[in-house]
């Protein structure tokens, strides 16, 4: 309901205005009545009416003076003037003041109702506009932090190309004071892999940064690529020392409050905000020092040293030994040599790229070994996943532990797979030999049949049967020959051919060498008719 105040010096007219229509039907209620303008002003202050219906001629303060005061004090209030035919000059004054409606005495019910409907429509539109404006204002305020963060994120990512675009985007954020000269500081949690409450940690991280940094300088804070950045305005010669102490306090506070660590990298000093992408690269360079210096690092970009020229980042003799032991599934030696390689990189102060390269080479070699061993797809997929998230490991220790763990897990699976596969290969190979004793059986024939290389098949025979391929073939041929000599009346030269020996003389030599007697004597002593 909208509130109505009736101002009229004649009591009969006041009562008539109150009783002549059903105000509630039109969305209004009478909140008060006044006999003159001064009394009306006091009631307006108390009741804040939406509509004032006032006579023109009244003692103390007339309707025109009242309307003027009301429009000055409460410009949104609707006013309806009631006057006689001879008061047209008053009507003109009312229009200049901003009075919206004008009624002539005596006022007819129908005319009053039409005016009230018109006023209601205007009041409703104003209310809707005010409600929408308030809602939009609240939404804008709620989204302003997101808009600001996107502005700084785009700026840091190099998506703003010139001063004009920078200025236009800044206006959309409410006109942020662009501090200069400035440093860009970056904070990142050192180990975020597998943390279920990472978003909560980032919020806590932001609050700690704000609490410490707000006391020393003006700043802007934003998030980009899972890192918190804050832009700080340089303030005096000793500012770098103050910034360093503040950043270290932030790092210590976070570690003591959460049992997690984070590191900070600081850019060089810049004056142009369009240089923000370069400042971001400075921060990344500073953070790379974690690989050797460990978690909880604070570093200025200019303090990160490059690996001296001529110093090899990989000890190739170590890597060759490492690959040999990995292919032999010698887990102890493999992990030991991997640790030696990491220790070497730490000793020469190698950068993050060198450690990542070592990890990539290692996992690629492991992948090739798994492929050669006919590993299941799940094993290969696991190595793929570890390769994809190598960039998430920020320190040499965490990187080494990840690679070592992947090697151990893969070797465990491959050893079991290899044992199972080798037994199957040995069984298939001996079955093939048994079925082809009378034909020419070669190592290559058998290797092709079981789908492995000749060298691999030789290793399988040695490991699973504890004999060479030739010894196995000979043993199986002589065993078959003995079986035929005992249980058939075939001629010996026919048995020789049937067991793969075209040369009878050579057969008799091999038979005697493996049994200690000739084929003839063996038949005489073992024949079973």
WODA-V714323 format. One record per residue. N is the residue number from 1. RES is the residue in three letters. OMEGA is omega in radians with two decimals (* if undefined). Layout:
N_RES_OMEGA + N_RES_OMEGA
This chain:
1_UNK_3.02 + 2_UNK_-3.05 + 3_UNK_-3.11 + 4_UNK_3.02 + 5_UNK_3.13 + 6_UNK_-3.13 + 7_UNK_-3.08 + 8_UNK_-3.08 + 9_UNK_3.11 + 10_UNK_-3.11 + 11_UNK_-3.10 + 12_UNK_3.14 + 13_UNK_3.11 + 14_UNK_-3.12 + 15_UNK_-3.14 + 16_UNK_3.10 + 17_UNK_-3.13 + 18_UNK_-2.98 + 19_UNK_-2.97 + 20_UNK_3.10 + 21_UNK_3.06 + 22_UNK_-3.05 + 23_UNK_-3.12 + 24_UNK_3.13 + 25_UNK_-3.12 + 26_UNK_3.07 + 27_UNK_-3.11 + 28_UNK_2.99 + 29_UNK_3.14 + 30_UNK_-3.14 + 31_UNK_3.12 + 32_UNK_3.09 + 33_UNK_-3.14 + 34_UNK_-3.09 + 35_UNK_3.10 + 36_UNK_-3.05 + 37_UNK_-3.12 + 38_UNK_3.10 + 39_UNK_-3.13 + 40_UNK_3.14 + 41_UNK_3.12 + 42_UNK_3.12 + 43_UNK_3.10 + 44_UNK_3.13 + 45_UNK_-3.09 + 46_UNK_-2.96 + 47_UNK_-3.13 + 48_UNK_-3.11 + 49_UNK_3.07 + 50_UNK_-3.11 + 51_UNK_3.03 + 52_UNK_3.04 + 53_UNK_-3.00 + 54_UNK_2.99 + 55_UNK_3.12 + 56_UNK_-3.08 + 57_UNK_3.11 + 58_UNK_3.09 + 59_UNK_3.07 + 60_UNK_3.08 + 61_UNK_-3.09 + 62_UNK_-3.06 + 63_UNK_-3.14 + 64_UNK_3.11 + 65_UNK_3.09 + 66_UNK_-3.11 + 67_UNK_-3.14 + 68_UNK_3.12 + 69_UNK_-3.13 + 70_UNK_-3.12 + 71_UNK_3.09 + 72_UNK_-3.05 + 73_UNK_-3.06 + 74_UNK_-3.00 + 75_UNK_-3.12 + 76_UNK_-3.12 + 77_UNK_3.09 + 78_UNK_3.14 + 79_UNK_3.04 + 80_UNK_-3.14 + 81_UNK_3.04 + 82_UNK_-3.13 + 83_UNK_3.10 + 84_UNK_-3.12 + 85_UNK_-3.08 + 86_UNK_-3.08 + 87_UNK_-3.09 + 88_UNK_3.11 + 89_UNK_3.08 + 90_UNK_3.14 + 91_UNK_3.11 + 92_UNK_3.11 + 93_UNK_-3.14 + 94_UNK_-3.14 + 95_UNK_3.12 + 96_UNK_-3.14 + 97_UNK_-3.13 + 98_UNK_3.08 + 99_UNK_-2.99 + 100_UNK_-3.06 + 101_UNK_-3.08 + 102_UNK_3.14 + 103_UNK_3.10 + 104_UNK_3.01 + 105_UNK_-0.18 + 106_UNK_-3.06 + 107_UNK_3.08 + 108_UNK_-3.10 + 109_UNK_-3.08 + 110_UNK_3.13 + 111_UNK_3.13 + 112_UNK_3.13 + 113_UNK_3.13 + 114_UNK_3.12 + 115_UNK_-3.13 + 116_UNK_3.10 + 117_UNK_-3.14 + 118_UNK_3.11 + 119_UNK_3.14 + 120_UNK_-3.14 + 121_UNK_3.14 + 122_UNK_3.13 + 123_UNK_-3.13 + 124_UNK_3.11 + 125_UNK_3.11 + 126_UNK_-3.14 + 127_UNK_3.12 + 128_UNK_3.13 + 129_UNK_-3.14 + 130_UNK_3.13 + 131_UNK_3.14 + 132_UNK_-3.14 + 133_UNK_3.12 + 134_UNK_3.14 + 135_UNK_3.13 + 136_UNK_3.11 + 137_UNK_3.11 + 138_UNK_3.12 + 139_UNK_3.14 + 140_UNK_3.13 + 141_UNK_3.14 + 142_UNK_-3.09 + 143_UNK_-3.10 + 144_UNK_3.10 + 145_UNK_3.12 + 146_UNK_3.14 + 147_UNK_3.12 + 148_UNK_-3.12 + 149_UNK_3.13 + 150_UNK_3.10 + 151_UNK_-3.12 + 152_UNK_3.12 + 153_UNK_3.10 + 154_UNK_3.12 + 155_UNK_-3.13 + 156_UNK_-3.11 + 157_UNK_3.11 + 158_UNK_-3.11 + 159_UNK_3.04 + 160_UNK_-2.91 + 161_UNK_-3.11 + 162_UNK_-3.05 + 163_UNK_-3.13 + 164_UNK_3.13 + 165_UNK_3.11 + 166_UNK_-3.12 + 167_UNK_-3.12 + 168_UNK_3.12 + 169_UNK_3.14 + 170_UNK_3.10 + 171_UNK_3.12 + 172_UNK_3.13 + 173_UNK_3.13 + 174_UNK_3.12 + 175_UNK_-3.14 + 176_UNK_3.05 + 177_UNK_-3.10 + 178_UNK_-3.04 + 179_UNK_3.09 + 180_UNK_-0.16 + 181_UNK_-3.03 + 182_UNK_2.92 + 183_UNK_2.98 + 184_UNK_3.11 + 185_UNK_-3.10 + 186_UNK_3.07 + 187_UNK_3.14 + 188_UNK_3.06 + 189_UNK_-3.00 + 190_UNK_-3.11 + 191_UNK_-3.06 + 192_UNK_-3.06 + 193_UNK_3.04 + 194_UNK_-3.14 + 195_UNK_-3.11 + 196_UNK_-3.09 + 197_UNK_-3.08 + 198_UNK_-3.13 + 199_UNK_3.09 + 200_UNK_3.12 + 201_UNK_-3.13 + 202_UNK_3.09 + 203_UNK_3.12 + 204_UNK_3.09 + 205_UNK_3.13 + 206_UNK_-3.09 + 207_UNK_3.11 + 208_UNK_3.12 + 209_UNK_-3.14 + 210_UNK_-3.07 + 211_UNK_-3.09 + 212_UNK_-2.98 + 213_UNK_-3.06 + 214_UNK_-3.10 + 215_UNK_-3.03 + 216_UNK_-3.06 + 217_UNK_2.97 + 218_UNK_-3.08 + 219_UNK_2.95 + 220_UNK_-3.06 + 221_UNK_3.08 + 222_UNK_-3.13 + 223_UNK_3.10 + 224_UNK_3.09 + 225_UNK_3.07 + 226_UNK_3.08 + 227_UNK_3.03 + 228_UNK_3.07 + 229_UNK_2.92 + 230_UNK_-3.13 + 231_UNK_-3.10 + 232_UNK_3.13 + 233_UNK_3.12 + 234_UNK_-3.08 + 235_UNK_3.05 + 236_UNK_-3.06 + 237_UNK_-3.08 + 238_UNK_-3.05 + 239_UNK_-3.13 + 240_UNK_3.11 + 241_UNK_3.14 + 242_UNK_3.12 + 243_UNK_3.13 + 244_UNK_-3.13 + 245_UNK_3.14 + 246_UNK_-3.14 + 247_UNK_3.11 + 248_UNK_3.10 + 249_UNK_3.10 + 250_UNK_-3.14 + 251_UNK_-3.14 + 252_UNK_3.14 + 253_UNK_3.14 + 254_UNK_-3.11 + 255_UNK_-3.11 + 256_UNK_-3.09 + 257_UNK_-2.99 + 258_UNK_-3.02 + 259_UNK_3.01 + 260_UNK_3.14 + 261_UNK_2.98 + 262_UNK_-3.11 + 263_UNK_-3.12 + 264_UNK_3.04 + 265_UNK_-3.07 + 266_UNK_-3.13 + 267_UNK_2.92 + 268_UNK_-3.13 + 269_UNK_3.13 + 270_UNK_3.09 + 271_UNK_-3.11 + 272_UNK_-3.12 + 273_UNK_3.08 + 274_UNK_3.04 + 275_UNK_-3.10 + 276_UNK_3.09 + 277_UNK_3.11 + 278_UNK_3.09 + 279_UNK_3.09 + 280_UNK_3.11 + 281_UNK_3.05 + 282_UNK_-3.13 + 283_UNK_3.12 + 284_UNK_3.12 + 285_UNK_3.14 + 286_UNK_-3.12 + 287_UNK_-3.14 + 288_UNK_3.13 + 289_UNK_3.10 + 290_UNK_-3.03 + 291_UNK_3.12 + 292_UNK_-3.06 + 293_UNK_3.07 + 294_UNK_-3.07 + 295_UNK_3.14 + 296_UNK_-3.02 + 297_UNK_2.87 + 298_UNK_-3.08 + 299_UNK_2.93 + 300_UNK_-3.13 + 301_UNK_-3.06 + 302_UNK_-3.13 + 303_UNK_-3.09 + 304_UNK_-3.08 + 305_UNK_3.05 + 306_UNK_3.06 + 307_UNK_-3.11 + 308_UNK_3.12 + 309_UNK_3.11 + 310_UNK_3.13 + 311_UNK_-3.11 + 312_UNK_-3.12 + 313_UNK_-3.12 + 314_UNK_3.07 + 315_UNK_-3.00 + 316_UNK_3.13 + 317_UNK_3.08 + 318_UNK_-3.09 + 319_UNK_3.10 + 320_UNK_3.09 + 321_UNK_3.13 + 322_UNK_-3.12 + 323_UNK_3.13 + 324_UNK_-3.12 + 325_UNK_3.12 + 326_UNK_3.13 + 327_UNK_3.09 + 328_UNK_-3.10 + 329_UNK_3.09 + 330_UNK_-3.00 + 331_UNK_-3.09 + 332_UNK_-3.13 + 333_UNK_3.14 + 334_UNK_-3.12 + 335_UNK_3.13 + 336_UNK_-3.12 + 337_UNK_3.08 + 338_UNK_3.11 + 339_UNK_3.11 + 340_UNK_-3.14 + 341_UNK_3.10 + 342_UNK_3.13 + 343_UNK_3.11 + 344_UNK_3.13 + 345_UNK_3.08 + 346_UNK_-3.10 + 347_UNK_-3.11 + 348_UNK_3.12 + 349_UNK_3.12 + 350_UNK_-3.13 + 351_UNK_-3.04 + 352_UNK_-3.12 + 353_UNK_-3.13 + 354_UNK_3.11 + 355_UNK_3.13 + 356_UNK_3.13 + 357_UNK_3.10 + 358_UNK_-3.14 + 359_UNK_-3.14 + 360_UNK_3.12 + 361_UNK_-3.12 + 362_UNK_-3.09 + 363_UNK_3.06 + 364_UNK_3.09 + 365_UNK_3.10 + 366_UNK_3.12 + 367_UNK_3.13 + 368_UNK_3.11 + 369_UNK_-3.14 + 370_UNK_3.10 + 371_UNK_-3.14 + 372_UNK_-3.11 + 373_UNK_-3.13 + 374_UNK_-3.13 + 375_UNK_3.11 + 376_UNK_-3.10 + 377_UNK_-3.11 + 378_UNK_3.11 + 379_UNK_3.13 + 380_UNK_3.13 + 381_UNK_3.13 + 382_UNK_3.11 + 383_UNK_3.09 + 384_UNK_-3.12 + 385_UNK_3.13 + 386_UNK_3.07 + 387_UNK_-3.07 + 388_UNK_-3.07 + 389_UNK_3.10 + 390_UNK_-3.09 + 391_UNK_-3.11 + 392_UNK_3.14 + 393_UNK_-2.95 + 394_UNK_-3.12 + 395_UNK_3.13 + 396_UNK_-3.10 + 397_UNK_-3.13 + 398_UNK_3.12 + 399_UNK_3.13 + 400_UNK_-3.13 + 401_UNK_3.13 + 402_UNK_-3.12 + 403_UNK_3.13 + 404_UNK_3.14 + 405_UNK_3.12 + 406_UNK_3.11 + 407_UNK_-3.11 + 408_UNK_-3.12 + 409_UNK_-3.10 + 410_UNK_3.14 + 411_UNK_-3.14 + 412_UNK_3.14 + 413_UNK_-3.09 + 414_UNK_3.11 + 415_UNK_3.14 + 416_UNK_3.13 + 417_UNK_-3.10 + 418_UNK_3.12 + 419_UNK_3.14 + 420_UNK_-3.12 + 421_UNK_-3.11 + 422_UNK_3.10 + 423_UNK_3.13 + 424_UNK_3.13 + 425_UNK_-3.14 + 426_UNK_3.14 + 427_UNK_3.13 + 428_UNK_-3.11 + 429_UNK_-3.12 + 430_UNK_3.10 + 431_UNK_3.11 + 432_UNK_3.13 + 433_UNK_-3.11 + 434_UNK_-3.10 + 435_UNK_-3.07 + 436_UNK_-3.10 + 437_UNK_-3.09 + 438_UNK_-3.12 + 439_UNK_3.08 + 440_UNK_-3.12 + 441_UNK_3.12 + 442_UNK_3.09 + 443_UNK_-3.12 + 444_UNK_3.09 + 445_UNK_-3.06 + 446_UNK_3.13 + 447_UNK_3.11 + 448_UNK_-3.11 + 449_UNK_-3.10 + 450_UNK_3.03 + 451_UNK_3.01 + 452_UNK_3.10 + 453_UNK_3.10 + 454_UNK_-3.11 + 455_UNK_3.14 + 456_UNK_3.13 + 457_UNK_3.09 + 458_UNK_3.13 + 459_UNK_3.12 + 460_UNK_3.12 + 461_UNK_-3.10 + 462_UNK_-3.05 + 463_UNK_-3.03 + 464_UNK_-3.07 + 465_UNK_3.12 + 466_UNK_3.09 + 467_UNK_3.11 + 468_UNK_3.11 + 469_UNK_-3.11 + 470_UNK_3.14 + 471_UNK_3.12 + 472_UNK_-3.14 + 473_UNK_-3.14 + 474_UNK_-3.12 + 475_UNK_-3.11 + 476_UNK_3.11 + 477_UNK_3.14 + 478_UNK_3.11 + 479_UNK_3.12 + 480_UNK_3.13 + 481_UNK_3.12 + 482_UNK_3.12 + 483_UNK_3.14 + 484_UNK_3.10 + 485_UNK_-3.12 + 486_UNK_-2.93 + 487_UNK_3.12 + 488_UNK_3.09 + 489_UNK_3.10 + 490_UNK_3.08 + 491_UNK_-3.05 + 492_UNK_-3.12 + 493_UNK_3.07 + 494_UNK_3.09 + 495_UNK_3.12 + 496_UNK_-3.13 + 497_UNK_-3.09 + 498_UNK_3.13 + 499_UNK_2.99 + 500_UNK_-3.13 + 501_UNK_3.09 + 502_UNK_-3.12 + 503_UNK_-3.10 + 504_UNK_-3.11 + 505_UNK_-3.13 + 506_UNK_3.09 + 507_UNK_-3.11 + 508_UNK_3.11 + 509_UNK_-3.11 + 510_UNK_-3.11 + 511_UNK_-3.11 + 512_UNK_-3.12 + 513_UNK_-3.06 + 514_UNK_-3.10 + 515_UNK_-3.12 + 516_UNK_3.12 + 517_UNK_3.13 + 518_UNK_3.13 + 519_UNK_-3.14 + 520_UNK_-3.14 + 521_UNK_3.14 + 522_UNK_3.14 + 523_UNK_-3.11 + 524_UNK_-3.04 + 525_UNK_-3.04 + 526_UNK_-3.07 + 527_UNK_-3.13 + 528_UNK_-3.08 + 529_UNK_*
